[in-house]
């Protein structure tokens, strides 16, 4: 992905970049771990390690999946977005599940919207047909963002997870893309 400058709904300047393990692995790990330890955005219990990041980046590279970052003027990673397989079956090859994470200090500034728009553009460029967002139902900000960008509610799995002493419900939001022009089996 080529670098591009955007102005989210704040006075902050930001540039979209392609994240790399060496340059952004620790910042992504910190954002992941904040989400794990303080929110229901990730249904993990334990903080991830740098070894997990090596595996995560290797999986993204092997699948040709983007890791798009938003950095400020100083090059500090403010948030990132990526996608991977929705289901690992051959017939699901045109569907991807995406995720967007923004550092706590930068939430509410429009970064999520810019990152999601970049993911949509990348998915179209890679000939995917379906973007799926799996969102904890308590995350009303993410749900509103997805709806604003045309995603529709495709169902909710009640009690999909147990974290912080309570059952969590998982909502699925989908966006159909106009690609590929000529889908094939196999």
N, C-alpha and C positions, 0 to 999 in steps of 0.2 A: 504494500500500500504506500502510495506516495504521501509524503507529509502534506498536511493542509491546515490552514489556520481557520479557526471558527470563533465566533463570539457567542457564548451561551448567555443566558439571562442574568448576567452579572457584569461587573466592570473588569473581570479577570480575563486576560488573554490566555488562549490555550491553543495547542497544536496537537493534531492527531498523528500518532506515530505507530509503527509496528514494534511491538515490545519484543525484547530479546532477554533471554535468561540472565546473561552476565550484567546487563545494564538495569534490568527492571525486576528480576526475580525476587529480590528481598522486599521491594515495595509491594509487589503483588502478594507475596506471602503475608506481609503485615496487614494488608487489606482483607485478605481471606480470613486470617486469624481473628481480626476484629469482628467480622461477620459471624464466624463460628462461635466465639466466646460471648458476644453481646447481642445477637439477633437470631431470628428464625429464618434468615435468608439462606443459610446453609444448614442442612440437617446432619451435621457432624457434631460430635461431642468434644473431640480432642483437637487441639491446634495442630496444624500441619507443620512439616519440617522442610528444610531446604532439599532434602532427598525427594520429598513429595513434589517439589517444584521442578526438579530435574525430570521426573517421570511425566509430570503434567505438560511441560514444554515439549518433551520428546513425543508424546501422544499428539499434541497439536501439530508438530512438524510432520509426523508420519501421515496424518490425515489431511494435510494441507489446509488446516483450519486456522483462521486468523486470530491473532491476539492484538487487539487495537487498544492503544493507550491514549490518554489525554494528559499532556504535560503542560506545566505553566512555563513562563518565560525563563525560569531558572532550570528547567528540565526536570522538575519534580513531578512524579507520577501522581495525578489526582484521581484517576479512575481508569478502569479497563473493561473490555468486553471481549467475549469470544463465543464460539459455538463448537459443537461436536455432534456426533451422531445422536439422533433421537432414539433409535433402536438399532442394534447392530445386526440387522438382517438385510440381505441383498435387496429385497423389494422396498426397503425404507431408505434407499440411497439418496432420494431427493428431499429428505426431511432432516432438519438439524434442530437441536435444542440449544438455546443461547442463554448466556448469563451476563449480567452487567453488575459491576461493583464499583462504588465510589467511596473514596476515603471519607471518613466522618467529617473532617474539616471542610469538605467541599460539596457536601450534599445540599440539595435545594438551589443549586446555581444553574441548572439546566444541562449539566454534563451528561446525565443519563440519557436525555433526549438526543444529544449529539452522538453519543456512542451507539445508541440503538439505531439511529438513522444510518450510521456508517456500517453497522452490521447488516442492515437490510440491503444496502448498496453492494456490499461484498458478497452476500448470499446470491443476489441476482447475477453478479459477475461470474460466480462459480456455478451457475445453472441449478441452484436449489429451487424447490417449489414450495416448501413449507418451513416456516420458522415457528418453533414452539417455545413458549416461555412457561416454565413451571414456577408458580409464585405462591408463597405462603399467603393465605387469605388475610392475615393481619397486615400485610405489606400493601396498604391502600395506595401509597405513593407510586409503587411500581405498577399496580393494576391500572391506575389512572393514566400513567405514562403510556402503557401498552395500548389502552383503549384510544388515547389521543392519536396514536400513530396507526390506527386501523386494525389492531388485533381484536379478535372476538373471543369471548369466553366459550371454551369447548368442553367444559365439565370440571367438576370438583371431586376429589377423592377425600372423603371425610376421614379423620383420624389416620392420616397417612404416615404420621411420625409422632414420637413422644419426646419432648424436649422441654427443659425448664419446668418440669413437674406437671405438664399438661399435654393434651392431645392437640395436634396441629393439622389443619386442613390444607390441602394442596390444590390450587386452581391451575387449570391449563388454559393458556391463551395462545391463539394461533393466528398467523398471517399467511395467506396464500399469495404466492409470488407469480408473476407472469411467465416464469421460466420453468423448465427448459422448453425450447421451441419444438423439439422432437424427442420426447422421452422414449427410452428403450428399456426393455427387460434384459436381465442378465448382467 
